[in-house]
């Protein structure tokens, strides 16, 4: 005869087994085959099933025998790591090592991303102002970052202090690097904002950049003392953004500190829609009028213009000894005939 205590132990054992079975059928797991299978609405790692479907983990693919095998992304896509990148298969997935001036972008778990270069170098740049002819916005995209030798882009204290870059086409942007000035006064870069968009910004008088570029991708955070002298601010985006124009504006409100001064502004990504540089908005310097020379001589633009007008006058007759006109005889002094008109 079975005792009551034995019956209780058997009952507890059945309940524990039922609980374990329910837990294993309702919790998604991945097995050694890198599979996730769906069977009757529940996830399991048991492999293929006639009543469900299975998929392989990232970096793997389904083989004919319904097992997951590694995908060698490095062989399948030799350029998967992009600019100056070296691919290494990791089973599953792959890893990219970036060389030169390229940086890693868009990495996601076992998927190693890609290497992208600075697409802002040499592009047209505009600014709210420039402190001098030698500190224009082109100095922020000249590719020079050395702390002692790199030319400095520097604005006036104009109350707007921004720089705008035209990438020449819509680009998939993943990262920015802001190279702060290294000589002094790095704290002046404070409360700055990075914005992107597809509307051109070339007029120095523009102040409300948020109306033109509603997409804010970065806002400088404390310390309230601003950036350090010589600091490089590395801004990696969680998700890439697509845009043609990039702007950086300094919102330092401290009296006398609202300048914007940089060694370099780098934008890392790749062009999606490329356009010739001639189509980019490019402001031309105004042409100053040159007063005409009234003394009949001189040089410069005025004299050149006179020569150009005289060159359009009719050429003299091919007769080697033309007879002077009556008007010319009246202007003759001392019996010396006038010189023929220049050709």
C-alpha positions in Angstrom: 0.0 0.0 0.0 1.4 3.4 -1.1 1.8 5.9 1.8 0.4 9.3 1.7 3.9 10.9 1.9 4.9 8.9 -1.2 1.9 10.1 -3.2 2.7 13.7 -2.2 6.3 13.3 -3.5 5.2 11.9 -6.8 2.7 14.7 -7.3 5.3 17.3 -6.5 7.6 15.7 -9.1 4.9 15.8 -11.8 4.2 19.5 -11.1 7.9 20.3 -11.3 8.3 18.5 -14.6 5.2 20.3 -16.0 6.6 23.7 -14.9 10.0 23.0 -16.6 8.3 21.9 -19.8 6.2 25.0 -19.9 9.2 27.3 -19.2 11.3 25.7 -21.9 8.5 26.0 -24.5 7.8 29.7 -23.9 11.3 31.2 -23.5 13.2 32.0 -26.8 16.6 30.4 -26.8 19.4 29.8 -29.4 21.1 26.4 -29.7 24.5 25.4 -30.9 23.2 25.5 -34.5 22.6 29.3 -34.2 18.9 28.7 -35.0 15.8 30.3 -33.7 12.7 28.1 -34.5 9.0 29.0 -34.1 6.8 26.0 -33.4 3.1 26.5 -32.7 3.7 30.0 -31.6 6.5 29.2 -29.2 10.3 29.6 -29.7 12.7 26.7 -29.3 16.2 25.8 -30.2 15.4 22.2 -31.2 16.1 22.7 -34.9 13.8 22.3 -37.9 10.2 21.2 -37.4 7.4 20.2 -39.7 4.9 22.4 -37.8 7.0 25.6 -37.7 9.8 27.5 -39.3 13.4 28.2 -38.4 15.8 31.1 -39.2 19.5 31.5 -38.6 21.2 34.0 -36.4 22.9 37.1 -38.0 26.1 36.0 -39.8 24.7 32.5 -40.5 22.7 31.0 -43.3 20.5 27.9 -43.7 22.1 24.9 -45.3 20.2 22.2 -47.4 20.3 19.9 -44.4 18.4 22.5 -42.3 21.4 23.5 -40.2 22.9 26.9 -39.9 26.4 27.5 -41.3 28.6 30.5 -41.2 28.6 33.1 -44.0 32.0 34.4 -44.9 31.1 38.0 -45.5 34.7 38.9 -46.3 34.7 36.6 -49.4 31.1 37.2 -50.4 31.6 41.0 -50.3 35.3 42.0 -50.6 34.5 45.7 -50.2 32.2 45.2 -47.2 34.6 47.1 -44.9 34.7 50.2 -47.1 37.5 52.8 -47.3 40.9 51.4 -46.1 39.1 48.6 -44.2 40.4 45.1 -43.5 37.8 42.4 -43.1 38.1 39.4 -40.7 35.5 36.6 -40.7 34.5 35.8 -37.1 32.0 33.0 -37.5 29.3 34.2 -37.0 29.7 37.7 -38.4 32.8 39.7 -39.3 34.9 42.5 -38.0 36.4 45.5 -39.7 39.7 47.1 -38.9 39.9 50.7 -40.3 43.2 52.1 -41.5 44.4 55.5 -42.6 42.0 58.4 -41.7 38.8 56.3 -41.9 36.6 55.3 -38.9 34.3 52.5 -38.1 30.6 53.1 -38.6 27.3 51.2 -38.5 28.6 48.2 -36.6 25.7 46.1 -35.1 26.5 43.2 -32.9 28.3 40.5 -34.9 28.0 42.6 -38.0 31.2 44.5 -38.2 29.9 47.7 -39.9 32.1 49.5 -42.5 34.9 52.0 -42.7 34.1 55.5 -43.9 36.3 58.5 -44.7 36.0 62.2 -44.2 33.8 63.5 -47.0 34.0 67.2 -45.9 37.7 67.7 -46.9 38.0 70.3 -49.6 34.2 70.9 -49.9 32.7 74.4 -50.1 32.4 76.0 -46.7 30.6 79.2 -45.6 30.6 81.1 -42.3 28.7 83.9 -40.5 32.0 85.9 -40.6 35.7 85.6 -40.8 38.2 87.4 -38.5 40.6 87.8 -41.4 41.3 86.6 -45.0 43.6 84.0 -43.5 41.0 82.5 -41.1 38.1 81.8 -43.5 35.8 78.7 -43.4 38.0 76.9 -45.9 40.6 76.5 -43.2 38.1 74.1 -41.4 38.0 71.7 -44.4 41.7 71.8 -45.5 42.5 68.4 -44.0 45.0 69.8 -41.6 44.6 68.9 -37.9 48.1 69.4 -36.4 47.9 71.2 -33.2 50.8 73.6 -34.0 50.7 73.9 -37.8 47.0 73.6 -38.8 45.5 77.0 -39.9 42.7 78.2 -37.8 39.1 79.1 -38.9 38.0 82.0 -36.7 34.8 84.1 -36.8 34.2 87.6 -35.5 32.1 88.2 -32.5 29.0 88.5 -34.7 26.3 87.1 -32.5 25.7 84.2 -34.9 29.0 82.3 -35.2 28.3 79.4 -37.5 30.0 77.4 -40.2 28.2 75.5 -43.0 29.5 72.8 -45.3 28.2 71.6 -48.6 29.0 67.9 -49.1 28.2 68.1 -52.8 25.4 65.6 -52.6 23.2 63.7 -50.2 25.4 61.6 -47.9 24.8 58.9 -45.3 26.5 60.4 -42.3 27.6 58.3 -39.3 30.1 60.4 -37.4 31.6 63.9 -36.9 34.9 65.1 -35.4 35.3 68.7 -34.2 38.9 69.7 -33.7 38.9 72.6 -31.3 41.6 75.3 -31.4 44.9 74.2 -29.8 46.6 77.6 -29.2 44.3 79.0 -26.5 40.8 79.8 -25.4 39.3 76.4 -26.1 36.5 77.2 -23.6 34.9 79.5 -26.1 33.3 76.4 -27.8 30.3 76.0 -25.5 26.7 74.9 -26.0 27.4 74.2 -29.7 25.0 72.4 -32.0 25.4 70.3 -35.0 22.5 70.3 -37.5 22.1 68.7 -41.0 19.7 69.3 -43.9 19.3 69.6 -47.6 18.9 73.4 -47.8 21.8 75.6 -48.7 23.2 78.1 -46.2 25.5 80.7 -47.6 24.3 84.1 -46.4 26.4 85.4 -43.5 23.3 87.3 -42.1 21.4 84.1 -41.3 20.8 83.6 -37.6 18.0 81.1 -37.1 19.6 77.9 -38.3 17.0 75.6 -36.7 14.4 76.9 -39.2 16.6 75.8 -42.1 18.0 72.7 -40.5 15.4 71.1 -38.2 17.4 67.9 -37.7 19.6 68.4 -34.6 22.1 65.5 -34.4 24.3 66.7 -31.5 24.1 69.2 -28.7 27.3 70.0 -26.7 26.8 69.0 -23.0 28.5 70.2 -19.8 31.0 70.9 -18.5 29.7 74.5 -18.4 33.3 75.7 -18.8 33.2 74.7 -22.5 35.5 72.5 -24.5 39.2 72.1 -23.6 41.9 73.7 -25.6 43.0 71.2 -28.2 40.2 68.8 -27.5 38.8 66.6 -30.3 35.0 66.1 -29.9 34.1 62.7 -31.4 30.3 62.6 -32.3 29.2 59.1 -33.2 25.5 58.9 -34.2 23.4 56.0 -33.1 21.7 55.9 -36.5 23.1 57.4 -39.7 21.4 60.4 -41.1 21.0 61.4 -44.8 21.8 65.0 -45.7 23.8 67.3 -48.0 24.5 70.2 -45.7 26.2 70.3 -42.2 26.2 73.2 -39.9 28.0 73.9 -36.5 26.9 76.8 -34.5 28.3 78.1 -31.2 25.8 79.3 -28.6 28.3 80.5 -26.0 26.4 83.4 -24.3 29.3 84.6 -22.1 30.2 88.2 -22.9 33.2 88.3 -25.2 33.4 84.5 -25.6 31.0 83.9 -28.5 33.6 83.3 -31.2 33.8 80.1 -33.2 37.3 78.9 -33.8 38.3 75.4 -35.1 41.2 73.6 -36.6 38.9 71.2 -38.6 35.4 69.9 -38.9 35.3 66.4 -40.2 32.2 64.5 -41.5 32.4 60.7 -41.9 30.1 58.9 -44.3 29.5 58.0 -47.9 27.8 59.8 -50.7 24.4 58.4 -51.7 23.5 61.0 -54.4 26.5 62.7 -55.8 26.3 66.0 -57.7 29.1 67.9 -59.5 30.7 70.6 -57.4 29.6 73.2 -60.0 26.0 72.7 -58.9 26.8 73.5 -55.3 25.8 77.0 -54.1 29.0 79.0 -54.1 29.0 82.7 -53.2 31.2 84.9 -55.4 32.9 88.0 -54.0 31.4 91.3 -55.2 33.0 93.0 -58.1 34.0 96.6 -57.2 33.5 99.2 -60.0 36.8 100.7 -61.3 36.6 104.5 -62.2 37.5 105.3 -65.7 40.9 107.0 -66.4 40.2 110.5 -67.6 43.8 111.6 -68.4 44.0 109.4 -71.5 46.7 107.1 -70.1 47.3 105.0 -67.1 46.8 101.3 -66.5 44.4 98.9 -64.8 40.9 97.7 -65.5 39.8 101.1 -66.8 42.7 101.3 -69.3 42.1 97.7 -70.4 38.5 98.5 -71.0 39.4 101.4 -73.2 41.8 99.3 -75.2 39.1 96.7 -75.7 36.7 99.3 -77.0 39.3 100.7 -79.4 40.0 97.3 -80.7 36.5 97.1 -82.0 37.0 100.2 -84.3 37.3 99.5 -88.1 40.8 98.6 -89.3 42.5 101.2 -91.5 42.4 100.8 -95.3 44.9 98.3 -96.7 46.3 101.1 -98.8 49.9 101.7 -97.5 49.7 105.5 -98.1 46.1 106.6 -97.3 45.2 110.2 -97.8 44.4 112.0 -94.6 40.8 113.2 -94.2 39.9 116.8 -94.1 39.4 116.6 -90.4 42.8 115.0 -89.9 44.4 117.9 -91.9 42.9 120.4 -89.5 44.4 118.5 -86.5 47.9 118.2 -88.1 50.4 120.3 -86.2 53.8 121.3 -87.7 53.1 119.3 -90.9 53.2 115.9 -89.1 50.2 113.7 -90.0 48.4 111.9 -87.3 49.1 108.3 -86.5 46.7 105.7 -87.9 44.1 104.2 -85.5 45.4 101.1 -83.6 44.2 97.7 -84.8 
